[in-house]
């Protein structure tokens, strides 16, 4: 026990020093986080004051965020339709009075997302290999490809839609190109990260047997990353469905144009109907994509 005593004492001293260092780091991190939170809230206007007239006519000053929250509830309340059990059919018919137009635009929205996702898959898949650190032929190609993908995903799809509406006019084509470019940038990053996490030993075996760079990619990387590519692609398709319902604000087709019209004319119940349609569509797409993903990944795992 005597021989172990110095080692135990040293361990206790090191442990105490490590605890003090961890406490110091946690304290500094907490203070910095709180400081950043306060500064961000101040810049964002969370502490701005405004004058509000109460129900009794009295004018008071309060934080703008507290003054605006009741108006948010008022706005949401206006979007709720009047539904009565005895006249439910008529009330639903009045709520979804433009269902034929909305159904056509919903199909257009899904098709925009589908076509844009296909464009994104092709572009991202081809660019993901030179954008991977472990697969790129050289550093110049790596940096060039990565910067290109960063540009595509940095520019919001709504801005891309504005550019393409200016170039090609109002319609679904602008929406497909806008979402497709943004999807290429986003999927390219995800695909390249999947490539970088792949096992490099199969590539070394293919290279040792005389295989080219393309052979290494085709037979060494692609079979490993297919499950991840499928998961990322289906997730992106769900995101593109939501995006395609928004870019209609700038004339790029889909349900977004109806949302813009409803907001401009203050047709609040139309907004809730459109939101419900999009919400149900996203739920259905999520369920279908989950089943497809599990099915394909299961087959891939069994070597089919």
N, C-alpha and C positions, 0 to 999 in steps of 0.2 A: 504493500500500500504506500510505503514511503517513496518508492521509486516512481510510482504513478502520480504522486502529489504535484510535482512541478508541471507535468503535462496537463493535469486537471486544472490547475490554477491558470495556466496559459490559455487553455480552452475557454475558461470562464471569462478571462479578460478579453479574448478575441470576440467571444459571443456578446459581451456587454458593449464592446466598441461597434460591432455590427448592428446591434439594436439601436444605439445612439445615432449611427449614420442613417439607418432606415427611418427613424423618427424624424431626423432633420430633413431628409429628402421628402417625406410625406408632408411635413409641415410647410416646407417651401412650395411643394406642388399644390397643396390646398390653397395657400395664399395667392399663388399665381393664377390658379383657376378662378378663384373668387374675384380677383382683380380683373381678369379678362371678361368674366361674366358681367360685372358692373359696367365696365367700359363699353362692352358690346350692347348692353341694354340701354345705356345712355345714348349711344350713337343711333340705335334703332328707334329711339323715341319712346321707350317704355316709361320714362320719367317726365314726359311732356305734360303740361297742365292745359286745361281748357275750361271755359265757362259753360255751365249747364243750367238750364231752366228746369226747376222741379215742378211737380204737379200742382203745388200751391202757388206757383208764380215766382218763387224765390230763386235768385241767381246765385249759384255757388261755383267755386273752383275746385276741380278734382283732376286726378290723373286721367289722361286721355284714354288709356286702355280700359279703365273701369267705366268711363262714360260710354265707350263704344260697345262693350259687351252686350248691354240690353238691346242695342240696335241690331246686333247679330242675331239674337233670338227673335227679334221682330221680323227680320228678313226671312229667316227660316220658317217662321210661322206663316208668312204670306205664301210660301211655296206649297204648303199643305193643301190638298184639295178637300172639298166638302163631300164626304162619303156618308150616305145614310143607308141603313140596311134595307128599308122598304123600297128605295129607289137606287139600289146599288148598281144595277146594269146601266141605267141612264147616267149615273154619276161617273162610272168608269168610262163610258162612251164619251162623255164630255171631257174627261181628263185626258184621254188618249185620242182626241178628236182628229189628229193628223197622223194616225198610226200607219197609214199606207205610205205616206211620204217618209216618215221616220224609219220604217222597216227598210225601204229602199236605200236610204242613207246609211242605215246600220250595216247592210250588206256591203255597201261601198266602203265603209269604214274598215270592216274586217278584211276586205280584199286589198285595200291599201296597205294595211299592216302585214298581210301575207306576202304581197309582192315586195314590200320594203324589206321584210325579214329575209327573203330569198336573196335579194341583192346584198344585204349585209352579211349573210352566211358566206357567199362566194368571195366577196372582197376580204372579209376578215380571215377566212380560212387560208387564202393564198398569201396574205400579208403576215399572218401570225408566225410563220416559220422564219422568214428573215428578221422578224422582230423579236425572236427569242435569243437570249444570250448564248445558249448552248447549241444553237443550230444555225445562226447567221453566218454567212460565208466570211464576212469581215466586219470590222467596227464601223466603217463608213455606211455600209448597207444597213446595219443595225440601227444606227442613229437616224439615218434618213427615213427608214420605215417607221420607227417609233415616233418621230416628230410629225410625220404625215398622219398617223393614227391619232395623235394628240390633237392636231388641228381639227380633224373630223369630229371628235367627240367634245371638244371645247366649245365649238360654235353650237348653240342650242338648235334643236330641230326646227323651232319656230322661226329662227332667223334664216336657216336654210330655206324654209318654206317661203318666206318673204322674197328671198333672192330668186327662187325658181318661179314664183308667181310673176315676178317682173320679167323673167326670161321667157317663160312658156305660157303665161296667161293663167287665168283661174281654172282650176280643175284638179282631178286626182293625180295627174302626172307630177305636179309640183309636190304633192304630199308624198308620193312614193319615193321620189328622188331625195327629198329632205330627210325623211325617216331612214331611208336606206343608207345615206351617207353617215348619219349619226350612229346608226346601228353598226356600220362597218368599224367605226372607231371604237365603240364600246366592246363589241364582240372580239375585235382584234386584240385588245388588251387581255381579255379573259382567256382567249385561246392561247395566246403566247405564254401566259402564266401557267396554263396546263401543260404546255410543251416543256417549259423549264423544270417542271416537277416530275417529268417522265424519267424512267430508268434508262440510263445511257448505255448499259451493257449490250442490249440487242444491236444498237447502232455500231458499237465497236466490232461485234461479230460480223455484221454485214459489210463493214468497211474492210475488215481483214480478209474477207472472201472476195474482195474486188468490186463490191457494190458502189454505185455512184451516190452522190449526195441525195438525189431524188429517190434512189432505192432505199437509202437509210430512212428518209422521211416516210416513204410509203409503207415499208414493212417493219420499221423499228419504232416509229413515233405514233403514226395514225391509229394502229390498233389499241394503243394504250390510252389515248386521249378521247376516243370516240364517246364513252359515257359522259365525260365532262362536257364535251361539245354539245351533246344532245341536251343536257340539263341547262346549260347556258343559253342555248338557242330557244328552247321552249319558254324559258323565263323572259327572254328578250321579246318573244312574240307577244306575250301578255302585256309587256310594257308598250310595245308598238301599237297594240289595240287602243290603249288609253291615249297614247300620243296622237294617233290618227283621228281621235274624236275631239282633239283640241286644236290641231293646226287648221281646221276649217275656219277658225276665227280670221285667218288672213286669206281665205279663199282657196285653200288647198284641198277642198272636198271633204266628204264625211259629215258626221253629225255636228261638228263644230260650227258650221254655218247656221244650223238651226238654233244652237245655244246662243250664238251671237245675236240672232234676230230676236229670240225670246228675251234676252237681257235688254236689248235696245228698246223693245216695245213694252217692257216691264210685264211680260206674261209670266208671272211667277209660277203658276201651276204647270206651265209647259216645261219650265226648268226642272221641276221635281220629276215630271214624267220622263224627260230625257235622261236625268241622272239615274232613275230607276232602270231604264233600258240599258244604259252603259254598265251599271252595277251588276245586273243579271248576266249580261254578256261576259263580263270579266270573270264572274263565278263559274260560268259554264266553260270558258276557255281554261280556267285553272284546273277544273276537274278533268277535262279531256286531256290536257297536257300532262297532268300527273299520271293518268293511266297509260298514256303513250310512253312517257319516260320510263316508268317501271317496267312496261312490257319490253321496250327495246334494250334497256340496261340488263334485264333478266336474260334476254336472249344472248346479249354480248357476253355476259358472265358465264354462260354455258358453252361459249365457243361457237355459237351458231352464226 
